[in-house]
Amino acid sequence: MAGWGGFFFSLFNYKTEKYVIAENRKIGILFRIYQLAVLGYIIGWVLVVKKGYQEREETIQSSVMTKVKGVTLTNSSESGLHLWSPEDYVIPPNGERVFFIVTNYIETPNQRLSFCPESFKVPHGQCQSDDDCVEGEAVIAGHGIKTGMCLNSTGTCEIHAWCPVEYSKRPREPLLSEAENFTIYIKNFIRFPKFEFSKSNVLETSDDGYLKRCSFDKEKDLYCPIFQLGELVRWSGHDFQEMAVKGGSIGILIEWNCDLDKDSSQCNPEYSFTRLDMNLNHSVTSGYNFRFTRYYKDQNGQTYRTLYKVYGIRFDIMINGQHCSYSDCHWIWSGSTGSVCLPTLIMLMADCLFSF
């Protein structure tokens, strides 16, 4: 019991530190060099380089609106003259972070539900006898349902489908080659809720005609959100006319990395552009296309359709950024072990440096 009692009363003892002064110049110099190294690391690296006295916010709220303008005329053997406007070649037409612009297409007009031969390019539709065309079986990666007949004239199964089946010869030159001159309007609003800061990539001006005549320039007109389609592709390191034949995907990255301790005019968007659908080896999977149809009714009430396989450029707009600023007391250092006000931090460093 005496042992436990002694331990209990020892908890209330007051202790003071005992210092030993070693009168050795080499040890003293080494000790001061160590202190200066610690002080230099905190001031030079933590405060000056990494700006550890600032708070950072990486949660960005963003809104993107897009609009494309431009018209072009095509003349194909299937449909003749056709004027393409944004309502025709932009998908979806209302403008989002991801949108697609048609640059080339294959048109198969006047398709009707009927019986016709499967395409010879579909392996599962090829046949040598009726036994290869099981009635009611769907053609894998094909266009319809087998009827049980093998057509000797084509070497393929007869199918019940939208006939004639899709044309497969892609034009060697983009039919909408003039799309290179189309313009894209990209409006981006960002907000950092922690600092209650918001900004837009559009110049704040009372000039109503500014957006009608400006064009984006990284050096001269950073806050003009009007981009030429051909320029966007070139900035990604590729040629528009070459890309427009098979299509592709372009990533547009807008970064907002701002120091709010400086004037808001120095918080500017940084743009970068890259092609996303191919690697350095130019993979055969590069390109971008999909299909859609337009349905009609003839004078007898029968339904027919036009099938389009469209090639074009898909744009993915990505927003990223972070803001940093002093905290409410304006003098804070935030570290992994907590937060210390800067005057207190300086006092601690001074105490560390001059305590001996």
Secondary structure as GFF3:
##gff-version 3
##sequence-region A 1 356
A	DSSP	alpha_helix	2	10	.	.	.	ID=ss1
A	DSSP	alpha_helix	25	40	.	.	.	ID=ss2
A	DSSP	pi_helix	41	49	.	.	.	ID=ss3
A	DSSP	beta_strand	55	57	.	.	.	ID=ss4
A	DSSP	beta_strand	61	69	.	.	.	ID=ss5
A	DSSP	beta_strand	72	76	.	.	.	ID=ss6
A	DSSP	beta_strand	80	84	.	.	.	ID=ss7
A	DSSP	alpha_helix	86	89	.	.	.	ID=ss8
A	DSSP	beta_strand	90	91	.	.	.	ID=ss9
A	DSSP	beta_strand	98	117	.	.	.	ID=ss10
A	DSSP	three_ten_helix	123	125	.	.	.	ID=ss11
A	DSSP	three_ten_helix	130	132	.	.	.	ID=ss12
A	DSSP	beta_strand	144	151	.	.	.	ID=ss13
A	DSSP	beta_strand	156	163	.	.	.	ID=ss14
A	DSSP	three_ten_helix	177	181	.	.	.	ID=ss15
A	DSSP	beta_strand	183	192	.	.	.	ID=ss16
A	DSSP	beta_strand	197	200	.	.	.	ID=ss17
A	DSSP	alpha_helix	210	213	.	.	.	ID=ss18
A	DSSP	beta_strand	226	228	.	.	.	ID=ss19
A	DSSP	alpha_helix	229	235	.	.	.	ID=ss20
A	DSSP	alpha_helix	240	246	.	.	.	ID=ss21
A	DSSP	beta_strand	248	259	.	.	.	ID=ss22
A	DSSP	three_ten_helix	264	266	.	.	.	ID=ss23
A	DSSP	beta_strand	270	275	.	.	.	ID=ss24
A	DSSP	beta_strand	289	297	.	.	.	ID=ss25
A	DSSP	beta_strand	303	325	.	.	.	ID=ss26
A	DSSP	beta_strand	332	335	.	.	.	ID=ss27
A	DSSP	beta_strand	338	341	.	.	.	ID=ss28
A	DSSP	alpha_helix	342	354	.	.	.	ID=ss29
###
